Structure formats: structure tokens, C-alpha cells
């Protein structure tokens, strides 16, 4: 059964009877304080952008720019073995991907320390 959170009535009595006669699902409201873990999970993953580069999943809070920075081009090349742009995937890929093969991209240009950690992660799982 599908639910709606708006407080205004959805269906008149006549509409409800017509829907029942057609054997269609009747939408019902649910309390706002009723928690739905799947909805929260979907909202979190909807805010992520995922890109496949070889066996790796690159995860970012923002979409990749059209023109990738040089360090990101190098990272992509190291992950996939080619200079092709990583392929965008659904945010649901995060739940299905191995954690060891997932790289969370920083929102800004990474520091030398962060870059070093990324390269170490690549070296560890690429061999």
C-alpha cells in the first residue's frame, strides 16, 4: 500500500468506491513520526554520485566536472588502465560494491597526504 504524508484528504468517498470497484490500490497517509529506514537509506544514496573505473567505484558528494583535474585523470587511469572517463552508475551501487574497492573522493582538491593514502589503497588491491 502506498502512503502519503500530506494532511489534506486524498480521496472522496465516491472516489474510494470507484477505486475499490476497479481493484486499484488506495493511497493512505502515514504519521510523519513513523520512521522508514529504507527511505532514509535511499535519501543518503541519492546524494552520492558513483562512477565505475575498472574494478573500482569512485564515490563523490558532487558530480564530476566535465573536465577532470589532472590528479583525477591519473587516478582514473590507475584504476581502469585506460584514459577513458569513468562511467556513472546508480547511487545504489554503493550498497553492492566491496568496501575495499570503493574510493570516496574528497569534495575539494585533496591534500598530498590524502593522495598518498589513495595511491596506497590502489597499490594494495591492484596487485
Secondary structure, 3 states (H helix, E strand, C coil): CCEECCCCCCCCHHHHHHHHHCCCCCCEECCCCCCCHHHHHHHHHHCCEEEEECCEEEEECCCCCCCCCHHHHHHHHHHHCCCCCCEEECCCHHHHCCHHHEEECCCCCCCHHHHHHHHHHHHHHHC
